[in-house]
């Protein structure tokens, strides 16, 4: 399958390893991964903040970059960005776009997936040949859980990883408190939610907390780092891309 890879803003600027790992994983599974060079922000942060007309050029660009018929699927290591493309782009196009944009958005929307969706639902694979000999707990991010409804697809993939010690996260479906600008506008509430999430992560004894969104991992990872917990955050793609011959090599010891 020829798959278009969308890096996302956070992936491009702060977490490139999650994007690289997505490409490595899909290529290892025998797929042709292409990276449209003109891609930009998907416009999610604009819509979420109430500016629905402003991301119109971004929505149009996304449809143009990934609308090529030779691209059979579009993947991104982000449930929130996938949710934006699948739901918000249609809203923007319907309200402020023309017929051509609405058609383009519909075409791309139908072939856009978050990573675990692509692997399990489209490619029909749960065991991707990964190897990760560490204790891991999984945080299901809000957009992947509630907007995309990926369910236990990420857990199916993690359970099939060789040598992993996967432990259940208490109150897993509770928000970590990030929510983009929510963490800035409602800092005290966000911090309280984060403290609950960190307490539950600590209770698992895991050395790694993983998720499908770098934004949530940034929020959780920052909190864990500040309290010196010793638990690191790692994107799901980085775990799935690790193998016995090309294992994940942390900069510090991982339990």
Secondary structure, DSSP 8 states (H G I E B T S, - for coil): -EEEEE--HHHHHT-HHHHHHHHHHHHHTT-EEE--TT----SHHHHHTT-TTTTHHHHHHHHHHH--TT--EEEES-HHHHHIIIIIHHHHHHHH--HHHHHHHHHHHTTEEEHHHIIIIIS--S----B--SEEEE---HIIIIIS--TTHHHHHHHTSBT-EEE--TTTTS--S-TTTHHHHTHHHHHHHHHHHHHHHHHHT-SEEEES-HHHHHHHHHHHHHTT---EEEEHHHHHH--SSS----SS---
